[in-house]
């Protein structure tokens, strides 16, 4: 996403954007009230929200949860986002943070579902009692709403996080739910749907943010600092934040290396999760070392 464009959180907070959209969020998301767990959980809504379908209600509720909890905004560049999307899924779900709420912005032209390009996603990982769910039996849930280009399409999921499972199990469960959804019909080829791979990429982003030794850089919004400070940050990092909100950039300097010659080729490194720390209770993203592959001359 180019940073002279609007981020959805800016519209939600009324910072900047089309007045009609800002007004819509005020009349919908801002009116959602969460019911305490002692009263059974769930939420109360006004008539306008009640007239929307369940997917739209869930996405608006997640936006309101993000607003109430003052969630952060993150951005992932194209090369690193593609790397994260390919990381193995067979990793213990225990490495997800106990609680996380944020909006993750994706680089343009990188992530797609079956219908359109995905611009970003609101994400919640945490106790079910802080969500709109009344029927979950799990202590924690993964709740996500991703937004496609043009503000037209939204993909939502809310599923239990069960102890002892792997990330792969969660993604497969989401994929199974997708195929049962009559409003989302795709040919069943046996492969994971693109929509489920979007959620897998989101989960890997969350895991990276809370992993050991992540490369993250928080850049304040230009309005909050002097022009000289903006220039200094841009000179040091190459990053300019043109939004009205602070943004945390994930591994901005990551880029694939490609080397070619007539008698050798460069085998690129690839990422995988590596347990680490005391009792292996943490995880970090490591790259299998790149190397040069030589060919016999003929």
MIKOLDO-534944 format. One line per field, with one value per atom (N, C-alpha, C): residue in one letter; residue number from 1; x, y, z. Coordinates in steps of 0.2 Angstrom, whole numbers, plus 5000, padded with zeros to 4 digits. Layout:
N
resn <- a	...
resi <- NUM	...
X <- X	...
Y <- Y	...
Z <- Z	...
END
This chain:
298
resn <- x	x	x	x	x	x	x	x	x	x	x	x	x	x	x	x	x	x	x	x	x	x	x	x	x	x	x	x	x	x	x	x	x	x	x	x	x	x	x	x	x	x	x	x	x	x	x	x	x	x	x	x	x	x	x	x	x	x	x	x	x	x	x	x	x	x	x	x	x	x	x	x	x	x	x	x	x	x	x	x	x	x	x	x	x	x	x	x	x	x	x	x	x	x	x	x	x	x	x	x	x	x	x	x	x	x	x	x	x	x	x	x	x	x	x	x	x	x	x	x	x	x	x	x	x	x	x	x	x	x	x	x	x	x	x	x	x	x	x	x	x	x	x	x	x	x	x	x	x	x	x	x	x	x	x	x	x	x	x	x	x	x	x	x	x	x	x	x	x	x	x	x	x	x	x	x	x	x	x	x	x	x	x	x	x	x	x	x	x	x	x	x	x	x	x	x	x	x	x	x	x	x	x	x	x	x	x	x	x	x	x	x	x	x	x	x	x	x	x	x	x	x	x	x	x	x	x	x	x	x	x	x	x	x	x	x	x	x	x	x	x	x	x	x	x	x	x	x	x	x	x	x	x	x	x	x	x	x	x	x	x	x	x	x	x	x	x	x	x	x	x	x	x	x	x	x	x	x	x	x	x	x	x	x	x	x	x	x	x	x	x	x	x	x	x	x	x	x	x	x	x	x	x	x	x	x	x	x	x	x	x	x	x	x	x	x	x	x	x	x	x	x	x	x	x	x	x	x	x	x	x	x	x	x	x	x	x	x	x	x	x	x	x	x	x	x	x	x	x	x	x	x	x	x	x	x	x	x	x	x	x	x	x	x	x	x	x	x	x	x	x	x	x	x	x	x	x	x	x	x	x	x	x	x	x	x	x	x	x	x	x	x	x	x	x	x	x	x	x	x	x	x	x	x	x	x	x	x	x	x	x	x	x	x	x	x	x	x	x	x	x	x	x	x	x	x	x	x	x	x	x	x	x	x	x	x	x	x	x	x	x	x	x	x	x	x	x	x	x	x	x	x	x	x	x	x	x	x	x	x	x	x	x	x	x	x	x	x	x	x	x	x	x	x	x	x	x	x	x	x	x	x	x	x	x	x	x	x	x	x	x	x	x	x	x	x	x	x	x	x	x	x	x	x	x	x	x	x	x	x	x	x	x	x	x	x	x	x	x	x	x	x	x	x	x	x	x	x	x	x	x	x	x	x	x	x	x	x	x	x	x	x	x	x	x	x	x	x	x	x	x	x	x	x	x	x	x	x	x	x	x	x	x	x	x	x	x	x	x	x	x	x	x	x	x	x	x	x	x	x	x	x	x	x	x	x	x	x	x	x	x	x	x	x	x	x	x	x	x	x	x	x	x	x	x	x	x	x	x	x	x	x	x	x	x	x	x	x	x	x	x	x	x	x	x	x	x	x	x	x	x	x	x	x	x	x	x	x	x	x	x	x	x	x	x	x	x	x	x	x	x	x	x	x	x	x	x	x	x	x	x	x	x	x	x	x	x	x	x	x	x	x	x	x	x	x	x	x	x	x	x	x	x	x	x	x	x	x	x	x	x	x	x	x	x	x	x	x	x	x	x	x	x	x	x	x	x	x	x	x	x	x	x	x	x	x	x	x	x	x	x	x	x	x	x	x	x	x	x	x	x	x	x	x	x	x	x	x	x	x	x	x	x	x	x	x	x	x	x	x	x	x	x	x	x	x	x	x	x	x	x	x	x	x	x	x	x	x	x	x	x	x	x	x	x	x	x	x	x	x	x	x	x	x	x	x	x	x	x	x	x	x	x	x	x	x	x	x	x	x	x	x	x	x	x	x	x	x	x	x	x	x	x	x	x	x	x	x	x	x	x	x	x	x	x	x	x	x	x	x	x	x	x	x	x	x	x	x	x	x	x	x	x	x	x	x	x	x	x	x	x	x	x	x	x	x	x	x	x	x	x	x	x	x	x	x	x	x	x	x	x	x	x	x	x	x	x	x	x	x	x	x	x	x	x	x	x	x	x	x	x	x	x	x
resi <- 1	1	1	2	2	2	3	3	3	4	4	4	5	5	5	6	6	6	7	7	7	8	8	8	9	9	9	10	10	10	11	11	11	12	12	12	13	13	13	14	14	14	15	15	15	16	16	16	17	17	17	18	18	18	19	19	19	20	20	20	21	21	21	22	22	22	23	23	23	24	24	24	25	25	25	26	26	26	27	27	27	28	28	28	29	29	29	30	30	30	31	31	31	32	32	32	33	33	33	34	34	34	35	35	35	36	36	36	37	37	37	38	38	38	39	39	39	40	40	40	41	41	41	42	42	42	43	43	43	44	44	44	45	45	45	46	46	46	47	47	47	48	48	48	49	49	49	50	50	50	51	51	51	52	52	52	53	53	53	54	54	54	55	55	55	56	56	56	57	57	57	58	58	58	59	59	59	60	60	60	61	61	61	62	62	62	63	63	63	64	64	64	65	65	65	66	66	66	67	67	67	68	68	68	69	69	69	70	70	70	71	71	71	72	72	72	73	73	73	74	74	74	75	75	75	76	76	76	77	77	77	78	78	78	79	79	79	80	80	80	81	81	81	82	82	82	83	83	83	84	84	84	85	85	85	86	86	86	87	87	87	88	88	88	89	89	89	90	90	90	91	91	91	92	92	92	93	93	93	94	94	94	95	95	95	96	96	96	97	97	97	98	98	98	99	99	99	100	100	100	101	101	101	102	102	102	103	103	103	104	104	104	105	105	105	106	106	106	107	107	107	108	108	108	109	109	109	110	110	110	111	111	111	112	112	112	113	113	113	114	114	114	115	115	115	116	116	116	117	117	117	118	118	118	119	119	119	120	120	120	121	121	121	122	122	122	123	123	123	124	124	124	125	125	125	126	126	126	127	127	127	128	128	128	129	129	129	130	130	130	131	131	131	132	132	132	133	133	133	134	134	134	135	135	135	136	136	136	137	137	137	138	138	138	139	139	139	140	140	140	141	141	141	142	142	142	143	143	143	144	144	144	145	145	145	146	146	146	147	147	147	148	148	148	149	149	149	150	150	150	151	151	151	152	152	152	153	153	153	154	154	154	155	155	155	156	156	156	157	157	157	158	158	158	159	159	159	160	160	160	161	161	161	162	162	162	163	163	163	164	164	164	165	165	165	166	166	166	167	167	167	168	168	168	169	169	169	170	170	170	171	171	171	172	172	172	173	173	173	174	174	174	175	175	175	176	176	176	177	177	177	178	178	178	179	179	179	180	180	180	181	181	181	182	182	182	183	183	183	184	184	184	185	185	185	186	186	186	187	187	187	188	188	188	189	189	189	190	190	190	191	191	191	192	192	192	193	193	193	194	194	194	195	195	195	196	196	196	197	197	197	198	198	198	199	199	199	200	200	200	201	201	201	202	202	202	203	203	203	204	204	204	205	205	205	206	206	206	207	207	207	208	208	208	209	209	209	210	210	210	211	211	211	212	212	212	213	213	213	214	214	214	215	215	215	216	216	216	217	217	217	218	218	218	219	219	219	220	220	220	221	221	221	222	222	222	223	223	223	224	224	224	225	225	225	226	226	226	227	227	227	228	228	228	229	229	229	230	230	230	231	231	231	232	232	232	233	233	233	234	234	234	235	235	235	236	236	236	237	237	237	238	238	238	239	239	239	240	240	240	241	241	241	242	242	242	243	243	243	244	244	244	245	245	245	246	246	246	247	247	247	248	248	248	249	249	249	250	250	250	251	251	251	252	252	252	253	253	253	254	254	254	255	255	255	256	256	256	257	257	257	258	258	258	259	259	259	260	260	260	261	261	261	262	262	262	263	263	263	264	264	264	265	265	265	266	266	266	267	267	267	268	268	268	269	269	269	270	270	270	271	271	271	272	272	272	273	273	273	274	274	274	275	275	275	276	276	276	277	277	277	278	278	278	279	279	279	280	280	280	281	281	281	282	282	282	283	283	283	284	284	284	285	285	285	286	286	286	287	287	287	288	288	288	289	289	289	290	290	290	291	291	291	292	292	292	293	293	293	294	294	294	295	295	295	296	296	296	297	297	297	298	298	298
X <- 5004	5000	5004	5003	5007	5004	5009	5007	5004	5003	4999	4991	4990	4983	4980	4974	4971	4971	4973	4973	4966	4963	4956	4956	4961	4960	4960	4963	4962	4955	4951	4944	4940	4942	4938	4939	4945	4946	4944	4942	4939	4945	4951	4957	4957	4956	4956	4952	4949	4946	4939	4936	4929	4924	4921	4917	4911	4909	4903	4905	4912	4914	4915	4918	4919	4912	4907	4900	4897	4899	4896	4899	4905	4908	4906	4905	4902	4895	4891	4884	4884	4889	4889	4894	4901	4906	4906	4905	4906	4900	4895	4889	4889	4893	4893	4896	4892	4894	4895	4901	4902	4899	4896	4893	4898	4898	4903	4902	4907	4907	4902	4901	4897	4889	4888	4881	4881	4886	4885	4889	4892	4896	4892	4895	4891	4892	4887	4887	4880	4879	4873	4874	4869	4870	4864	4865	4859	4856	4850	4846	4850	4854	4858	4863	4866	4871	4867	4861	4857	4855	4854	4852	4857	4863	4869	4869	4873	4874	4879	4879	4884	4891	4893	4900	4902	4897	4898	4898	4894	4893	4900	4902	4909	4914	4915	4920	4920	4914	4913	4914	4912	4914	4921	4925	4932	4935	4933	4935	4934	4928	4927	4931	4933	4937	4944	4946	4953	4953	4948	4947	4947	4943	4943	4950	4953	4959	4965	4964	4969	4975	4973	4977	4982	4988	4993	4992	4996	4996	5002	5003	5009	5009	5015	5015	5021	5019	5024	5026	5032	5034	5033	5034	5032	5036	5043	5047	5047	5046	5045	5039	5033	5027	5026	5030	5030	5033	5039	5043	5038	5035	5030	5025	5022	5017	5019	5025	5027	5030	5030	5033	5029	5032	5029	5023	5018	5012	5012	5017	5017	5021	5018	5022	5016	5019	5014	5010	5004	5000	5001	5005	5007	5011	5014	5019	5015	5008	5004	5004	5004	5004	4997	4998	4992	4986	4989	4984	4987	4983	4986	4980	4981	4976	4979	4978	4981	4978	4981	4979	4985	4986	4992	4990	4994	4994	4999	4996	5000	5003	5009	5011	5007	5006	5002	5004	4999	5001	5004	5003	5006	5001	4996	4992	4985	4982	4976	4971	4965	4960	4957	4952	4949	4946	4944	4941	4945	4949	4953	4959	4963	4969	4967	4971	4970	4974	4971	4975	4978	4974	4976	4971	4972	4968	4968	4962	4961	4962	4966	4967	4967	4963	4963	4965	4969	4971	4970	4966	4965	4959	4958	4952	4945	4942	4935	4930	4931	4927	4927	4932	4932	4930	4926	4924	4916	4913	4906	4903	4908	4905	4902	4896	4893	4893	4895	4894	4901	4907	4913	4914	4918	4920	4927	4931	4938	4939	4945	4947	4950	4953	4956	4953	4953	4951	4955	4955	4958	4953	4953	4947	4951	4948	4952	4947	4947	4944	4948	4949	4953	4949	4952	4949	4952	4948	4950	4950	4953	4954	4947	4946	4940	4935	4937	4932	4926	4926	4920	4919	4925	4924	4928	4925	4928	4928	4934	4934	4935	4930	4930	4931	4934	4934	4935	4932	4933	4933	4938	4939	4943	4941	4944	4952	4956	4963	4963	4964	4964	4971	4972	4979	4981	4988	4990	4990	4986	4986	4992	4992	4997	4994	4998	4995	4991	4994	4991	4984	4983	4976	4971	4973	4969	4967	4972	4971	4967	4968	4964	4956	4955	4949	4945	4949	4946	4945	4949	4948	4942	4941	4935	4928	4929	4923	4921	4927	4926	4922	4924	4921	4913	4912	4905	4900	4904	4900	4897	4891	4887	4888	4890	4891	4898	4902	4909	4911	4909	4910	4916	4921	4926	4927	4930	4931	4935	4933	4937	4942	4948	4954	4958	4956	4960	4966	4967	4972	4969	4973	4970	4968	4962	4960	4964	4964	4968	4965	4959	4956	4959	4960	4963	4971	4974	4981	4982	4977	4977	4977	4973	4973	4980	4982	4989	4994	4994	4999	4998	4992	4991	4994	4992	4995	5002	5006	5013	5016	5012	5014	5013	5008	5007	5012	5014	5019	5026	5027	5034	5034	5029	5029	5031	5028	5029	5035	5039	5044	5050	5055	5061	5065	5068	5072	5069	5063	5060	5063	5064	5066	5060	5059	5053	5055	5052	5054	5047	5047	5041	5042	5038	5039	5033	5034	5029	5026	5020	5017	5020	5020	5024	5022	5015	5012	5014	5017	5019	5026	5030	5037	5039	5045	5048	5050	5050	5052	5059	5064	5071	5071	5066	5066	5063	5058	5056	5061	5065	5071	5076	5077	5082	5080	5074	5071	5072	5070	5070	5077	5081	5088	5091	5090	5092	5089	5082	5079	5076	5075	5072	5064	5062	5055	5052	5046	5043	5035	5033	5026	5022	5018	5013	5006	5005	4999	4998	4992	4991	4992	4994	4995	5002	5005	5011	5011	5016	5016	5022	5021	5027	5028	5034	5036	5040	5038	5041	5047	5053	5058	5059	5059	5059	5065	5071	5077	5077	5072	5073	5072	5076	5075	5078	5076	5079	5085	5090	5096	5095	5097	5097	5104	5108	5114	5114	5115	5115	5122	5124	5130	5129	5134	5133	5134	5139	5141	5138	5134	5132	5125	5122	5116	5116	5112	5112	5105	5106	5100	5098	5092	5090	5088	5089	5088	5080	5078	5070	5069	5063	5062	5059	5060	5056	5056	5052	5051	5056	5059	5064	5063	5061	5060	5066	5066	5072	5070	5075	5074	5074	5073	5072	5066	5068	5062	5059	5062	5060	5053	5052	5045	5045	5050	5049	5050	5049	5051	5054	5058	5060	5061	5060	5061	5068	5070	5077	5077	5082	5083	5088	5086	5091	5096	5102	5107	5107	5108	5108	5115	5116	5122	5122	5128	5129	5129	5126	5126	5129	5135	5139	5137	5138	5136	5142	5143	5148	5148	5154	5154	5155	5151	5151	5154
Y <- 4994	5000	5006	5011	5017	5021	5025	5028	5035	5037	5043	5041	5035	5032	5032	5031	5030	5023	5023	5017	5017	5011	5010	5013	5012	5014	5022	5025	5033	5035	5031	5032	5031	5025	5023	5028	5031	5035	5042	5043	5050	5055	5052	5056	5059	5055	5057	5052	5055	5050	5053	5049	5052	5053	5059	5060	5055	5053	5048	5041	5039	5033	5034	5040	5042	5042	5045	5045	5039	5034	5027	5024	5024	5021	5024	5030	5033	5030	5029	5027	5019	5016	5008	5006	5006	5003	5006	5013	5017	5015	5013	5012	5004	5000	4993	4993	4990	4990	4982	4981	4974	4973	4967	4965	4961	4962	4959	4951	4948	4940	4938	4942	4940	4940	4944	4944	4940	4935	4931	4933	4938	4940	4943	4944	4946	4954	4957	4964	4966	4973	4976	4981	4981	4985	4989	4995	4999	4996	4999	4996	4995	5000	5000	4994	4993	4987	4980	4980	4974	4972	4977	4976	4973	4973	4970	4962	4959	4952	4950	4944	4942	4944	4943	4944	4952	4956	4963	4965	4962	4964	4962	4956	4954	4958	4960	4965	4972	4974	4981	4980	4974	4973	4973	4970	4969	4976	4980	4987	4991	4990	4993	4991	4984	4981	4985	4985	4988	4996	4999	5006	5007	5003	5003	5001	4996	4994	4998	5003	5007	5003	4999	4994	4998	4995	4998	4996	5000	4999	4996	4991	4988	4988	4988	4987	4982	4978	4973	4974	4975	4976	4970	4971	4965	4959	4960	4954	4950	4954	4950	4947	4950	4948	4941	4941	4935	4929	4931	4926	4923	4928	4926	4921	4922	4919	4911	4910	4903	4899	4903	4899	4893	4888	4882	4883	4879	4880	4875	4870	4865	4868	4872	4875	4876	4875	4874	4881	4881	4887	4890	4887	4890	4897	4897	4903	4909	4908	4914	4918	4925	4929	4928	4929	4928	4933	4939	4944	4948	4950	4954	4958	4964	4968	4973	4972	4977	4977	4982	4982	4981	4976	4975	4976	4981	4984	4980	4978	4974	4978	4976	4980	4978	4983	4982	4976	4973	4968	4962	4960	4954	4949	4951	4946	4946	4940	4940	4934	4935	4930	4928	4924	4922	4927	4933	4938	4945	4946	4953	4953	4959	4960	4962	4959	4961	4967	4972	4978	4977	4974	4974	4970	4969	4965	4968	4968	4969	4962	4962	4955	4956	4950	4950	4943	4942	4935	4937	4933	4934	4930	4932	4929	4930	4925	4925	4930	4931	4935	4942	4944	4951	4952	4947	4947	4947	4946	4946	4939	4934	4927	4925	4922	4919	4911	4908	4901	4897	4901	4897	4894	4888	4884	4885	4889	4890	4896	4896	4902	4907	4905	4911	4909	4915	4914	4918	4917	4920	4924	4930	4934	4939	4938	4942	4945	4951	4953	4957	4954	4957	4961	4966	4971	4971	4970	4970	4977	4977	4984	4987	4993	4996	4997	4994	4994	4990	4986	4982	4976	4972	4965	4964	4960	4959	4952	4949	4942	4941	4938	4937	4930	4929	4922	4924	4919	4919	4912	4909	4902	4901	4896	4894	4893	4894	4892	4887	4881	4875	4873	4872	4870	4863	4863	4857	4857	4861	4862	4865	4864	4868	4873	4878	4883	4880	4874	4871	4868	4866	4864	4869	4875	4881	4883	4883	4885	4880	4874	4869	4869	4871	4872	4878	4883	4889	4887	4883	4881	4877	4872	4868	4872	4877	4882	4885	4887	4891	4887	4880	4876	4874	4875	4874	4880	4886	4892	4893	4893	4893	4900	4905	4912	4912	4907	4907	4901	4900	4894	4894	4889	4889	4881	4880	4873	4869	4863	4860	4855	4858	4854	4850	4851	4848	4852	4858	4863	4868	4871	4876	4882	4885	4890	4896	4901	4907	4911	4911	4915	4912	4905	4903	4904	4905	4907	4914	4918	4925	4925	4921	4920	4917	4912	4910	4915	4919	4925	4930	4931	4936	4933	4926	4923	4923	4922	4922	4929	4934	4941	4942	4940	4941	4937	4931	4927	4931	4934	4937	4943	4947	4953	4951	4945	4943	4938	4937	4932	4935	4931	4933	4937	4943	4947	4949	4951	4953	4960	4961	4967	4972	4976	4981	4988	4993	5000	5004	5007	5011	5018	5021	5027	5032	5037	5042	5045	5047	5051	5058	5060	5066	5072	5073	5078	5079	5074	5074	5076	5076	5078	5083	5086	5091	5089	5093	5091	5088	5091	5089	5081	5080	5073	5068	5071	5066	5065	5070	5069	5064	5065	5061	5053	5052	5045	5042	5046	5044	5042	5046	5045	5039	5038	5032	5025	5026	5020	5019	5024	5024	5024	5025	5025	5032	5033	5039	5038	5040	5038	5045	5044	5049	5049	5044	5043	5048	5048	5052	5048	5042	5037	5034	5033	5030	5023	5020	5014	5010	5004	4999	4995	4996	4992	4986	4980	4974	4973	4972	4970	4973	4980	4984	4983	4981	4980	4973	4969	4962	4962	4959	4958	4952	4949	4942	4944	4940	4940	4936	4938	4934	4935	4929	4930	4924	4926	4921	4921	4916	4915	4909	4908	4903	4896	4896	4889	4889	4893	4893	4897	4895	4899	4900	4905	4907	4904	4899	4896	4901	4904	4909	4905	4909	4907	4907	4903	4902	4902	4905	4906	4900	4899	4894	4896	4893	4895	4891	4894	4890	4891	4886	4887	4889	4893	4895	4897	4900	4902	4897	4899	4894	4889	4883	4878	4878	4882	4882	4886	4890	4894	4900	4901	4907	4904	4908	4906	4912	4911	4916	4914	4919	4917	4917	4911	4911	4909	4910	4909	4903	4898	4893	4896	4895	4899	4898	4904	4904	4901	4899	4896	4896	4896	4895	4888	4886	4880	4880	4875	4875	4869	4870	4865	4863	4857	4855	4857	4860	4863	4857	4858	4853	4856
Z <- 5000	5000	5000	4996	4995	5001	5004	5011	5009	5003	5002	5001	5001	5001	5008	5009	5015	5018	5024	5028	5031	5031	5034	5041	5046	5052	5052	5048	5047	5046	5042	5041	5047	5050	5056	5062	5063	5068	5066	5060	5058	5057	5055	5054	5047	5042	5036	5031	5026	5022	5019	5015	5012	5017	5018	5023	5024	5019	5019	5023	5021	5025	5032	5034	5041	5045	5041	5044	5045	5040	5041	5047	5048	5054	5060	5060	5066	5068	5063	5064	5065	5063	5064	5069	5067	5072	5078	5078	5085	5089	5087	5091	5094	5092	5095	5102	5106	5113	5115	5118	5120	5127	5128	5134	5138	5144	5149	5149	5150	5151	5156	5161	5167	5165	5159	5156	5150	5149	5143	5137	5137	5132	5126	5120	5114	5114	5110	5109	5108	5109	5107	5102	5097	5091	5090	5086	5084	5078	5075	5070	5063	5062	5056	5055	5061	5061	5061	5064	5064	5057	5053	5046	5042	5044	5040	5041	5036	5037	5043	5045	5050	5049	5043	5041	5042	5040	5040	5047	5051	5058	5062	5060	5064	5062	5056	5054	5057	5058	5061	5069	5071	5079	5080	5075	5076	5075	5071	5070	5077	5080	5086	5092	5092	5097	5096	5090	5088	5091	5089	5091	5099	5103	5110	5113	5110	5113	5111	5106	5104	5100	5096	5092	5088	5086	5082	5075	5071	5064	5061	5057	5055	5047	5044	5037	5035	5030	5028	5021	5019	5012	5008	5001	4997	4998	4998	4998	5004	5010	5016	5017	5014	5015	5011	5005	5001	5005	5008	5012	5018	5021	5027	5024	5018	5016	5014	5014	5012	5018	5024	5030	5031	5033	5035	5040	5040	5044	5050	5050	5055	5061	5065	5071	5076	5082	5088	5089	5090	5091	5097	5102	5108	5107	5101	5100	5098	5097	5096	5102	5102	5108	5112	5119	5123	5120	5119	5116	5111	5106	5101	5097	5096	5092	5088	5081	5077	5070	5066	5059	5055	5050	5047	5039	5037	5030	5026	5020	5015	5009	5007	5001	4995	4991	4985	4980	4977	4972	4975	4981	4984	4987	4990	4993	4990	4988	4984	4987	4987	4988	4982	4982	4976	4972	4975	4972	4970	4974	4973	4977	4977	4980	4987	4992	4999	5001	5004	5006	5013	5018	5025	5029	5035	5040	5047	5050	5057	5060	5065	5068	5076	5079	5086	5088	5093	5096	5103	5106	5114	5117	5123	5126	5123	5122	5119	5123	5129	5133	5131	5127	5125	5117	5115	5108	5108	5102	5102	5102	5103	5103	5109	5108	5114	5114	5108	5108	5108	5109	5109	5115	5115	5121	5122	5118	5119	5123	5127	5131	5126	5120	5116	5109	5105	5098	5094	5087	5082	5078	5078	5075	5070	5063	5058	5053	5051	5045	5040	5034	5029	5024	5022	5017	5010	5005	4998	4995	4990	4986	4985	4985	4983	4989	4995	5001	5000	4994	4993	4996	4997	4999	5006	5010	5017	5018	5020	5022	5030	5033	5040	5043	5048	5052	5059	5063	5070	5072	5074	5076	5083	5086	5092	5091	5096	5097	5102	5100	5105	5107	5113	5115	5112	5110	5107	5100	5097	5089	5086	5080	5076	5072	5069	5065	5059	5056	5051	5052	5059	5060	5060	5063	5063	5056	5051	5044	5041	5042	5039	5041	5048	5050	5047	5046	5043	5035	5032	5025	5025	5030	5030	5030	5035	5036	5029	5026	5019	5014	5014	5009	5011	5017	5019	5018	5017	5017	5010	5009	5003	4999	5003	5000	4997	4998	4996	4992	4986	4982	4978	4979	4974	4973	4967	4965	4971	4973	4978	4975	4974	4971	4976	4982	4988	4990	4987	4990	4994	4999	5003	4999	5000	4997	4998	4993	4993	4999	5001	5006	5013	5014	5020	5020	5014	5014	5016	5015	5017	5025	5028	5036	5038	5034	5036	5036	5031	5031	5036	5038	5044	5050	5051	5057	5058	5052	5052	5054	5051	5053	5060	5064	5071	5075	5072	5076	5075	5069	5068	5073	5074	5078	5085	5087	5094	5095	5090	5090	5093	5094	5097	5092	5093	5089	5082	5082	5076	5074	5067	5065	5063	5068	5067	5068	5065	5065	5066	5071	5072	5070	5065	5062	5064	5068	5070	5064	5064	5059	5058	5052	5050	5054	5056	5059	5066	5069	5076	5077	5072	5072	5068	5069	5064	5057	5052	5046	5046	5050	5050	5053	5058	5060	5055	5051	5046	5041	5039	5034	5037	5044	5047	5047	5049	5049	5042	5037	5030	5027	5029	5027	5030	5037	5040	5038	5037	5036	5029	5025	5019	5019	5025	5026	5027	5024	5025	5027	5032	5034	5033	5028	5026	5028	5033	5036	5042	5045	5051	5057	5057	5062	5062	5068	5068	5065	5062	5059	5061	5062	5064	5057	5054	5048	5050	5047	5048	5043	5046	5042	5035	5035	5030	5025	5028	5024	5020	5022	5019	5011	5008	5000	4998	4993	4991	4987	4987	4983	4977	4972	4966	4962	4961	4957	4952	4946	4940	4937	4934	4930	4925	4921	4916	4919	4924	4927	4934	4937	4944	4945	4950	4951	4959	4961	4968	4971	4976	4979	4985	4984	4989	4996	5001	5008	5008	5013	5014	5021	5023	5030	5033	5040	5044	5051	5055	5062	5066	5071	5075	5082	5086	5093	5096	5102	5105	5112	5116	5122	5128	5134	5139	5139	5139	5138	5131	5126	5119	5119	5124	5125	5120	5116	5111	5104	5099	5092	5089	5084	5080	5072	5068	5061	5059	5056	5053	5046	5043	5036	5035	5031	5029	5025	5026	5023	5015	5012	5005	5003	4997	4994	4987	4984	4977	4975	4970	4967	4960	4960	4954	4950	4943	4938	4935	4933	4929	4922	4920	4913	4908	4902	4897	4891
END
